[in-house]
Amino acid sequence: MPPQLALVLVLIFISFAVYIEHKESGVSGIVVWIIAIWILYSVSKGLGFFFQVQTTIEQGNPYDRNLLLFLGALAAIILIKRKFPIITMLKSNWIVTLIITYMLISVVWSQYPAISFRRWGREAIAIIIALLLVSENDPLRILTSAIKKSIYCSIPLSLLLIKYYPEYGRSYHRWTGEVEWSGIAHTKNSLAMLCSITILFLLWSFSWAMKKSKALSSNKTFLIDLSILALGAYLMMGPRHTLTYSATSLLALIAGIFIMFSLIIALKKEMNVKKTFLISAIIIISTGIIMPFTGKLPSKTFPRLLKRSETLTDRTQIWNSLVPYAEKNILLGYGYGGFWTTELRSQIDSHAHNGYLDTILDLGLVGLFLFIFFILKMIIKNTEGLKNTFYISFFLLPLAFIIILRSISESPFGEFNTLSMWLILCWSFIIIKERMQNGDEIDTKFN
């Protein structure tokens, strides 16, 4: 099939899918589109890549910068126009405010303050977009609609780029030259994470539809969702079509699905799962922190089952190179966005392949423990949310575990501008808004 024809067919499918979703969700207004565009951007390589802007980490690129500034400014204008109590929300969500403030302060000791400040600006915009979502009357409905719109675009476009525009959708391993699928995402592991979130979200969506009406949504929506789920699974298996192509993402997804359905059973049997999940999360996080510094795996058998070496595809070598840097500034780190440079990435790798080590390099142990406290707090809140009307907890709690599991060998930790952490961030604000509306804190009128 000619690439141009494939492009037309994919765009027709995306337009049809988004139209059906928009019609059946009943969600209208500019906010859902702002959020959907931000989500799509957050999982993609960025506009600069597709416009073939030759740049470095130090320089950045104007396309992405201008898009983010535009979305952030538009969101801020809407919040101001609605007289949304931004300060009240930030004060109530004190752990997020503390984290973002500490990130800003860390610019002072960064080796590259301009880079650090630009990266902090992305974090600030992510928080503004989250507050925009919460300013809506029904933020959960807006959120689910925006997620669907974005995955209806990102998954088919990834397949299109991989199959018909390989210069954009494929990459090659820096040492072996082996072909890797990245689609619209930055790397093969980023694409695998996108597919994991897509599969988990659609499974949750199916279960939620059945809970509401004892049946799935309309045939059109069901078929679209099923096709996107199948595409996500296909992309996750990579060019060799093997389940272990992205072993970490596979393991995290299996754990997420297991947790989701365990929660559904636990709710029906009125079981208290708070302690179980909290202890499990602490064990996973502790393991992820210790591994880079010891250079040893808890078990040598497990990687073999996933067809990986005992070095986790040379990750232990990367950790050995980075640990001395981390130990030099173990308490405060090198400042948010102040560690990785273009030169350093060419010498070692694109990142630490461990979210906890990457967070230490940027923000030190102080920043690491702030993020750990945040994620553990949200795990506790999600287990409490099972007894309330927040059925989305059955998606977000497994997602939290996917984050902490993947952070053992990837880096979806230590910042809010990744989709996975941003979704948990949104949930933290939604819980606060619900408390306020119930009169538990401040009786504030929203929207």
DAMO-V185854 format. One line per field, one symbol per residue. psi: psi as a letter, one per 30 degrees, with the letter a starting at -180 (. if undefined). burial: + if it has 24 or more other ideal C-beta (glycine too) atoms within 12 Angstrom, else -. Layout:
BEGIN
psi->???
burial->???
END
This chain:
BEGIN
psi->kkeeeeeeeeeeeeeeeeeeeeeffgkllfeeeeeeeeeeefglfleeefghkjlleeeakfeeeeeeeeeeeeeeeeeeefhkieeeeeeeieeeeeeeeeeeeffegkfieeeeeeeeeeeeeeeeeeeeeffleieeeeeeeeeeeeffeeeeeeeeeeefiffefllkkfefgkkkkfbfleleeeeeeeeeeeeeeeeeeeeeeeeeggllaleeeeeeeeeeeeeeeeeffaffhkfgeieeeeeeeeeeeeeefeeeeeeeghkjgeeeeeeeeeeeeeeeeeeeffgkkekfeeeeeghllfghhgeeeeeeefeeeefeheefagkkggekleeeefedafafhjeeeeeeeegaeeeefeeeeeeeeeeeeeeefefagiffffeeeeeeeeefeffefahhlglfgleeeeeeeeeeeeeeeeeeffgfdkjkkk.
burial->---------+--++--++-++--++-+-+-+++++++++++++++++++-------+--++--++-++--++-+++-++----+++-+++-++-+++-+++++++++-++++--++++++++++++++++++++++-+++++++++++++++++++++++++++---++++--------+++++++++++++++++++++++++++++-------++---+--++-+++-+++++++++----++++++++++++++-++-+++--+-----++--++-++--++-+++-+++---+-----+--+-+---++-++-+++-++-++--+--++++++++++--+---+++++++++++++++++++++++++-+++++++++++++---+++++++++++++++++++++++++++++++++++++++++++++++-------+-++
END
